Amino acid sequence: MCRTRAPARISIALAKLLAAKCFKPLQKDLHRWTLQICGGMYLMLVIFSLLPIAVYIIRKIFSPYLWEDLKFFLKIVYYVVKMEKAVRHCSAPGVLDVFLQHVSTRPHKTFILYEDQAYSYRDIDLKSNQAAWTLRQYGSQENDNCVAVFMANEPAFIWLWLALSKLGWPMACLNYNIRAKSFLHCFQCSGAKILIAAPEFKDAIEDVLPALIEDGVQVFYLSKDSPTEGVPCLLDKIDAASKEPIPESYRSAIKPSSPALYIYTSGTTGKVTASSSNSSCMLRSGFFIAVTDCHDMQAQTIRLDDAAPIRNECDPKFFGSTPNDPKPLFNSAVNW
Protein backbone atom coordinates (compact mmCIF):
# COMPACT_ATOMS: atom_id res chain seq x y z
CA MET A 1 0.00 0.00 0.00
CA CYS A 2 2.86 2.38 0.78
CA ARG A 3 4.37 1.61 -2.56
CA THR A 4 1.25 2.72 -4.40
CA ARG A 5 1.01 5.99 -2.48
CA ALA A 6 4.61 7.02 -3.05
CA PRO A 7 4.23 7.78 -6.82
CA ALA A 8 1.10 9.80 -6.11
CA ARG A 9 2.86 11.88 -3.53
CA ILE A 10 5.75 12.42 -5.87
CA SER A 11 3.36 13.53 -8.66
CA ILE A 12 1.63 16.01 -6.35
CA ALA A 13 4.95 17.42 -5.22
CA LEU A 14 6.13 17.80 -8.81
CA ALA A 15 2.86 19.51 -9.73
CA LYS A 16 3.20 21.99 -6.85
CA LEU A 17 6.79 22.68 -7.78
CA LEU A 18 5.81 23.24 -11.45
CA ALA A 19 2.96 25.56 -10.44
CA ALA A 20 5.25 27.54 -8.17
CA LYS A 21 7.83 27.94 -10.92
CA CYS A 22 5.46 28.72 -13.83
CA PHE A 23 2.31 30.35 -12.48
CA LYS A 24 3.70 32.50 -9.71
CA PRO A 25 5.34 34.97 -12.15
CA LEU A 26 2.12 34.91 -14.15
CA GLN A 27 0.15 35.83 -11.05
CA LYS A 28 2.46 38.79 -10.46
CA ASP A 29 1.98 39.92 -14.08
CA LEU A 30 -1.78 39.57 -13.80
CA HIS A 31 -1.76 41.56 -10.60
CA ARG A 32 0.33 44.29 -12.21
CA TRP A 33 -1.88 44.40 -15.30
CA THR A 34 -4.98 44.60 -13.16
CA LEU A 35 -3.54 47.51 -11.23
CA GLN A 36 -2.61 49.28 -14.46
CA ILE A 37 -6.06 48.79 -15.99
CA CYS A 38 -7.80 49.95 -12.84
CA GLY A 39 -5.49 52.95 -12.63
CA GLY A 40 -6.14 53.86 -16.27
CA MET A 41 -9.89 53.55 -15.84
CA TYR A 42 -9.76 55.68 -12.71
CA LEU A 43 -7.70 58.32 -14.54
CA MET A 44 -10.15 58.35 -17.46
CA LEU A 45 -13.04 58.65 -15.03
CA VAL A 46 -11.39 61.64 -13.40
CA ILE A 47 -10.66 63.25 -16.79
CA PHE A 48 -14.20 62.76 -18.04
CA SER A 49 -15.55 64.06 -14.77
CA LEU A 50 -13.45 67.20 -14.96
CA LEU A 51 -13.87 67.70 -18.72
CA PRO A 52 -17.32 69.37 -18.54
CA ILE A 53 -16.02 71.71 -15.85
CA ALA A 54 -12.97 72.58 -17.95
CA VAL A 55 -15.08 73.13 -21.07
CA TYR A 56 -17.50 75.28 -19.08
CA ILE A 57 -14.64 77.43 -17.75
CA ILE A 58 -13.07 77.77 -21.21
CA ARG A 59 -16.45 78.61 -22.67
CA LYS A 60 -17.12 81.30 -20.09
CA ILE A 61 -13.66 82.84 -20.29
CA PHE A 62 -12.67 82.52 -23.95
CA SER A 63 -15.77 81.65 -26.01
CA PRO A 64 -19.22 82.15 -24.47
CA TYR A 65 -20.88 80.85 -27.65
CA LEU A 66 -18.74 77.74 -28.14
CA TRP A 67 -21.57 75.21 -28.28
CA GLU A 68 -23.74 77.42 -30.46
CA ASP A 69 -20.86 77.93 -32.90
CA LEU A 70 -20.08 74.23 -32.95
CA LYS A 71 -23.70 73.27 -33.62
CA PHE A 72 -23.95 75.93 -36.31
CA PHE A 73 -20.77 74.68 -37.97
CA LEU A 74 -21.93 71.05 -37.97
CA LYS A 75 -25.29 72.10 -39.40
CA ILE A 76 -23.56 74.00 -42.20
CA VAL A 77 -21.37 70.99 -43.02
CA TYR A 78 -24.43 68.73 -43.09
CA TYR A 79 -26.37 70.93 -45.49
CA VAL A 80 -23.36 71.66 -47.70
CA VAL A 81 -22.80 67.91 -48.17
CA LYS A 82 -26.50 67.42 -48.82
CA MET A 83 -26.55 70.29 -51.33
CA GLU A 84 -23.47 69.01 -53.17
CA LYS A 85 -25.06 65.57 -53.54
CA ALA A 86 -28.20 67.15 -54.99
CA VAL A 87 -26.17 69.26 -57.41
CA ARG A 88 -24.24 66.25 -58.70
CA HIS A 89 -27.47 64.41 -59.52
CA CYS A 90 -28.87 67.25 -61.63
CA SER A 91 -27.51 68.31 -65.01
CA ALA A 92 -28.46 71.99 -64.62
CA PRO A 93 -29.55 72.51 -61.03
CA GLY A 94 -31.25 75.68 -60.00
CA VAL A 95 -33.97 77.25 -57.92
CA LEU A 96 -36.51 76.46 -60.63
CA ASP A 97 -35.82 72.72 -60.36
CA VAL A 98 -36.44 72.83 -56.62
CA PHE A 99 -39.58 74.91 -57.07
CA LEU A 100 -41.07 72.56 -59.68
CA GLN A 101 -40.36 69.60 -57.45
CA HIS A 102 -42.44 71.18 -54.67
CA VAL A 103 -45.19 72.11 -57.10
CA SER A 104 -45.57 68.42 -57.90
CA THR A 105 -45.34 67.19 -54.29
CA ARG A 106 -47.16 69.94 -52.33
CA PRO A 107 -49.08 72.11 -54.83
CA HIS A 108 -51.53 73.57 -52.32
CA LYS A 109 -49.05 74.47 -49.62
CA THR A 110 -48.74 78.20 -49.00
CA PHE A 111 -45.66 79.56 -50.73
CA ILE A 112 -46.02 83.34 -50.41
CA LEU A 113 -47.79 85.50 -47.83
CA TYR A 114 -48.28 89.10 -48.94
CA GLU A 115 -50.38 91.48 -46.88
CA ASP A 116 -53.66 89.60 -46.39
CA GLN A 117 -53.20 87.29 -49.39
CA ALA A 118 -51.75 83.79 -49.57
CA TYR A 119 -50.38 82.13 -52.69
CA SER A 120 -49.74 78.43 -53.02
CA TYR A 121 -46.98 76.75 -55.01
CA ARG A 122 -49.50 75.95 -57.73
CA ASP A 123 -50.76 79.53 -57.89
CA ILE A 124 -47.26 80.90 -58.46
CA ASP A 125 -46.44 78.13 -60.94
CA LEU A 126 -49.49 78.87 -63.10
CA LYS A 127 -48.88 82.62 -62.94
CA SER A 128 -45.26 82.16 -63.94
CA ASN A 129 -46.41 80.02 -66.88
CA GLN A 130 -48.69 82.83 -68.06
CA ALA A 131 -45.92 85.39 -67.69
CA ALA A 132 -43.47 83.18 -69.57
CA TRP A 133 -45.84 82.67 -72.50
CA THR A 134 -46.53 86.42 -72.62
CA LEU A 135 -42.87 87.38 -72.58
CA ARG A 136 -42.21 84.75 -75.22
CA GLN A 137 -44.89 86.32 -77.43
CA TYR A 138 -44.28 90.03 -76.87
CA GLY A 139 -40.63 90.03 -75.93
CA SER A 140 -37.46 89.01 -77.71
CA GLN A 141 -37.06 85.47 -79.00
CA GLU A 142 -33.39 85.26 -78.09
CA ASN A 143 -32.42 82.38 -75.81
CA ASP A 144 -30.08 84.43 -73.68
CA ASN A 145 -32.22 87.56 -73.51
CA CYS A 146 -31.88 89.44 -70.22
CA VAL A 147 -34.89 91.15 -68.63
CA ALA A 148 -34.54 93.95 -66.06
CA VAL A 149 -37.17 94.20 -63.32
CA PHE A 150 -37.85 97.51 -61.60
CA MET A 151 -40.32 96.97 -58.77
CA ALA A 152 -40.59 96.60 -54.99
CA ASN A 153 -41.29 93.49 -52.92
CA GLU A 154 -44.44 91.84 -54.21
CA PRO A 155 -45.48 88.38 -55.45
CA ALA A 156 -45.05 89.48 -59.05
CA PHE A 157 -41.33 89.79 -58.43
CA ILE A 158 -41.19 86.06 -57.59
CA TRP A 159 -43.34 84.73 -60.41
CA LEU A 160 -41.58 86.95 -62.95
CA TRP A 161 -38.27 85.49 -61.81
CA LEU A 162 -39.62 81.96 -62.19
CA ALA A 163 -41.13 82.82 -65.59
CA LEU A 164 -37.79 84.04 -66.86
CA SER A 165 -36.09 80.94 -65.46
CA LYS A 166 -38.53 78.74 -67.38
CA LEU A 167 -37.54 80.58 -70.57
CA GLY A 168 -33.86 80.35 -69.74
CA TRP A 169 -33.54 84.13 -69.52
CA PRO A 170 -31.52 85.85 -66.78
CA MET A 171 -33.10 88.61 -64.71
CA ALA A 172 -31.46 91.88 -63.67
CA CYS A 173 -32.73 93.10 -60.29
CA LEU A 174 -32.76 96.90 -60.30
CA ASN A 175 -32.95 98.84 -57.07
CA TYR A 176 -36.16 100.89 -57.18
CA ASN A 177 -34.39 103.79 -55.45
CA ILE A 178 -32.09 104.56 -58.40
CA ARG A 179 -32.90 107.37 -60.79
CA ALA A 180 -31.67 109.09 -63.97
CA LYS A 181 -27.98 108.39 -64.72
CA SER A 182 -27.70 105.76 -61.99
CA PHE A 183 -30.70 103.99 -63.47
CA LEU A 184 -29.25 103.97 -66.97
CA HIS A 185 -25.86 102.84 -65.72
CA CYS A 186 -27.30 99.88 -63.78
CA PHE A 187 -29.58 98.94 -66.66
CA GLN A 188 -26.81 99.04 -69.25
CA CYS A 189 -24.48 96.99 -67.04
CA SER A 190 -26.78 93.99 -67.36
CA GLY A 191 -27.12 94.20 -71.15
CA ALA A 192 -30.91 93.82 -70.84
CA LYS A 193 -33.15 94.65 -73.76
CA ILE A 194 -36.46 94.37 -71.89
CA LEU A 195 -37.54 96.41 -68.87
CA ILE A 196 -40.54 95.51 -66.72
CA ALA A 197 -41.49 98.21 -64.23
CA ALA A 198 -44.16 98.78 -61.62
CA PRO A 199 -46.52 101.66 -62.55
CA GLU A 200 -45.85 103.46 -59.25
CA PHE A 201 -42.33 104.21 -60.53
CA LYS A 202 -43.53 105.89 -63.73
CA ASP A 203 -41.66 109.13 -62.91
CA ALA A 204 -38.35 107.27 -62.84
CA ILE A 205 -39.24 105.48 -66.09
CA GLU A 206 -40.29 108.66 -67.88
CA ASP A 207 -36.98 110.31 -66.96
CA VAL A 208 -34.96 107.70 -68.85
CA LEU A 209 -37.54 106.59 -71.42
CA PRO A 210 -36.05 108.54 -74.38
CA ALA A 211 -32.61 107.01 -73.77
CA LEU A 212 -34.12 103.52 -73.45
CA ILE A 213 -36.10 103.89 -76.66
CA GLU A 214 -33.01 105.16 -78.45
CA ASP A 215 -31.15 102.00 -77.37
CA GLY A 216 -33.97 99.79 -78.66
CA VAL A 217 -35.15 98.66 -75.23
CA GLN A 218 -38.66 97.29 -74.86
CA VAL A 219 -40.37 98.84 -71.82
CA PHE A 220 -43.49 97.39 -70.17
CA TYR A 221 -45.56 98.32 -67.14
CA LEU A 222 -46.70 95.43 -65.01
CA SER A 223 -50.26 96.70 -64.88
CA LYS A 224 -53.52 96.55 -66.81
CA ASP A 225 -53.42 100.25 -67.68
CA SER A 226 -50.36 102.18 -68.79
CA PRO A 227 -49.75 105.54 -67.08
CA THR A 228 -47.25 106.59 -69.78
CA GLU A 229 -48.05 107.08 -73.42
CA GLY A 230 -46.12 104.77 -75.69
CA VAL A 231 -45.32 102.23 -72.95
CA PRO A 232 -47.52 99.12 -73.21
CA CYS A 233 -48.96 97.34 -70.19
CA LEU A 234 -48.27 93.68 -69.59
CA LEU A 235 -50.51 92.41 -66.78
CA ASP A 236 -53.69 92.18 -68.87
CA LYS A 237 -51.83 90.11 -71.44
CA ILE A 238 -50.44 87.85 -68.72
CA ASP A 239 -53.90 87.25 -67.26
CA ALA A 240 -55.18 86.23 -70.71
CA ALA A 241 -52.24 83.93 -71.51
CA SER A 242 -52.18 80.15 -71.36
CA LYS A 243 -51.43 78.35 -68.11
CA GLU A 244 -49.88 75.36 -69.85
CA PRO A 245 -46.38 74.33 -68.66
CA ILE A 246 -43.38 75.77 -70.46
CA PRO A 247 -41.48 73.16 -72.51
CA GLU A 248 -38.08 72.29 -71.11
CA SER A 249 -36.64 72.72 -74.59
CA TYR A 250 -36.90 76.50 -74.10
CA ARG A 251 -34.17 76.27 -71.46
CA SER A 252 -32.31 73.24 -72.79
CA ALA A 253 -29.26 75.34 -73.64
CA ILE A 254 -28.89 76.50 -70.03
CA LYS A 255 -25.78 75.21 -68.29
CA PRO A 256 -24.84 75.31 -64.58
CA SER A 257 -22.48 78.17 -65.40
CA SER A 258 -25.10 80.19 -67.32
CA PRO A 259 -26.11 83.52 -65.72
CA ALA A 260 -29.45 83.32 -63.92
CA LEU A 261 -29.52 86.55 -61.98
CA TYR A 262 -27.77 89.90 -62.07
CA ILE A 263 -27.39 91.61 -58.73
CA TYR A 264 -25.52 94.81 -58.07
CA THR A 265 -22.59 95.81 -55.90
CA SER A 266 -22.94 98.70 -53.47
CA GLY A 267 -20.61 100.92 -55.48
CA THR A 268 -18.64 102.04 -52.43
CA THR A 269 -15.33 101.49 -54.25
CA GLY A 270 -16.48 102.94 -57.54
CA LYS A 271 -19.40 102.59 -59.91
CA VAL A 272 -22.13 100.07 -59.29
CA THR A 273 -21.52 96.90 -61.31
CA ALA A 274 -23.78 93.99 -62.18
CA SER A 275 -22.61 90.74 -60.65
CA SER A 276 -23.70 87.57 -62.40
CA SER A 277 -24.98 84.66 -60.33
CA ASN A 278 -25.44 81.29 -62.05
CA SER A 279 -28.01 78.64 -61.20
CA SER A 280 -25.59 76.35 -59.35
CA CYS A 281 -24.33 79.21 -57.22
CA MET A 282 -27.87 80.21 -56.31
CA LEU A 283 -28.76 76.66 -55.36
CA ARG A 284 -25.69 76.28 -53.18
CA SER A 285 -26.42 79.57 -51.49
CA GLY A 286 -29.63 78.01 -50.25
CA PHE A 287 -27.79 76.48 -47.33
CA PHE A 288 -27.97 79.90 -45.65
CA ILE A 289 -31.69 79.31 -45.35
CA ALA A 290 -31.14 75.67 -44.45
CA VAL A 291 -29.15 76.51 -41.34
CA THR A 292 -32.13 78.21 -39.70
CA ASP A 293 -34.25 76.29 -37.22
CA CYS A 294 -36.85 75.22 -39.78
CA HIS A 295 -37.57 71.50 -39.77
CA ASP A 296 -38.73 71.52 -43.40
CA MET A 297 -36.17 73.62 -45.18
CA GLN A 298 -37.43 72.69 -48.64
CA ALA A 299 -41.03 73.84 -48.20
CA GLN A 300 -40.86 77.21 -46.56
CA THR A 301 -43.39 79.99 -46.80
CA ILE A 302 -42.14 83.36 -48.02
CA ARG A 303 -43.49 86.49 -46.38
CA LEU A 304 -43.23 89.65 -48.46
CA ASP A 305 -43.82 93.27 -47.55
CA ASP A 306 -42.30 96.59 -48.49
CA ALA A 307 -40.44 97.10 -45.24
CA ALA A 308 -38.73 93.79 -44.57
CA PRO A 309 -36.90 91.08 -46.45
CA ILE A 310 -38.14 87.53 -46.83
CA ARG A 311 -38.92 85.62 -43.68
CA ASN A 312 -39.96 81.99 -43.42
CA GLU A 313 -42.87 80.76 -41.32
CA CYS A 314 -40.63 78.80 -38.95
CA ASP A 315 -37.95 81.30 -38.15
CA PRO A 316 -38.71 84.87 -37.06
CA LYS A 317 -35.19 86.08 -37.79
CA PHE A 318 -34.55 88.76 -40.38
CA PHE A 319 -31.89 88.42 -43.00
CA GLY A 320 -30.02 91.54 -44.04
CA SER A 321 -32.05 94.36 -42.57
CA THR A 322 -34.52 95.35 -39.88
CA PRO A 323 -38.02 96.88 -40.07
CA ASN A 324 -36.43 100.28 -39.37
CA ASP A 325 -34.11 99.87 -42.34
CA PRO A 326 -36.42 99.23 -45.29
CA LYS A 327 -34.61 97.83 -48.28
CA PRO A 328 -35.99 95.90 -51.24
CA LEU A 329 -35.40 92.18 -51.37
CA PHE A 330 -33.35 90.74 -54.23
CA ASN A 331 -33.83 93.90 -56.30
CA SER A 332 -31.59 96.03 -54.12
CA ALA A 333 -28.27 97.36 -55.32
CA VAL A 334 -27.55 98.22 -51.72
CA ASN A 335 -28.19 94.81 -50.15
CA TRP A 336 -25.91 92.95 -52.51
Stockholm file with secondary structure:
# STOCKHOLM 1.0

chainA/1-336         MCRTRAPARISIALAKLLAAKCFKPLQKDLHRWTLQICGGMYLMLVIFSLLPIAVYIIRKIFSPYLWEDLKFFLKIVYYVVKMEKAVRHCSAPGVLDVFLQHVSTRPHKTFILYEDQAYSYRDIDLKSNQAAWTLRQYGSQENDNCVAVFMANEPAFIWLWLALSKLGWPMACLNYNIRAKSFLHCFQCSGAKILIAAPEFKDAIEDVLPALIEDGVQVFYLSKDSPTEGVPCLLDKIDAASKEPIPESYRSAIKPSSPALYIYTSGTTGKVTASSSNSSCMLRSGFFIAVTDCHDMQAQTIRLDDAAPIRNECDPKFFGSTPNDPKPLFNSAVNW
#=GR chainA/1-336 SS CHHHHHHHHHHHHHHHHHHHHHHHHHHHHHHHHHHHHHHHHHHHHHHHHHHHHHHHHHHHHTCTTHHHHHHHHHHHHHHHHHHHHHHHTCSSCCHHHHHHHHHHHCTTSEEEEETTEEEEHHHHHHHHHHHHHHHHHHSCCCTTCCEEEECCSSHHHHHHHHHHHHHTCCEEECCTTCCHHHHHHHHHHHTCSEEEECGGGHHHHHHHHHHHHHTTCEEEESSSSCSSTTCCBCHHHHHHSCCSCCCGGGGTTCCTTSEEEEEECCCTTSSCCEEEEEHHHHHHTTHHHHTSSCSCTTSCCEEECSSSCCBCSSCCCCSSCCTTSCCCSSSCTTTC
#=GC SS_cons         CHHHHHHHHHHHHHHHHHHHHHHHHHHHHHHHHHHHHHHHHHHHHHHHHHHHHHHHHHHHHTCTTHHHHHHHHHHHHHHHHHHHHHHHTCSSCCHHHHHHHHHHHCTTSEEEEETTEEEEHHHHHHHHHHHHHHHHHHSCCCTTCCEEEECCSSHHHHHHHHHHHHHTCCEEECCTTCCHHHHHHHHHHHTCSEEEECGGGHHHHHHHHHHHHHTTCEEEESSSSCSSTTCCBCHHHHHHSCCSCCCGGGGTTCCTTSEEEEEECCCTTSSCCEEEEEHHHHHHTTHHHHTSSCSCTTSCCEEECSSSCCBCSSCCCCSSCCTTSCCCSSSCTTTC
//
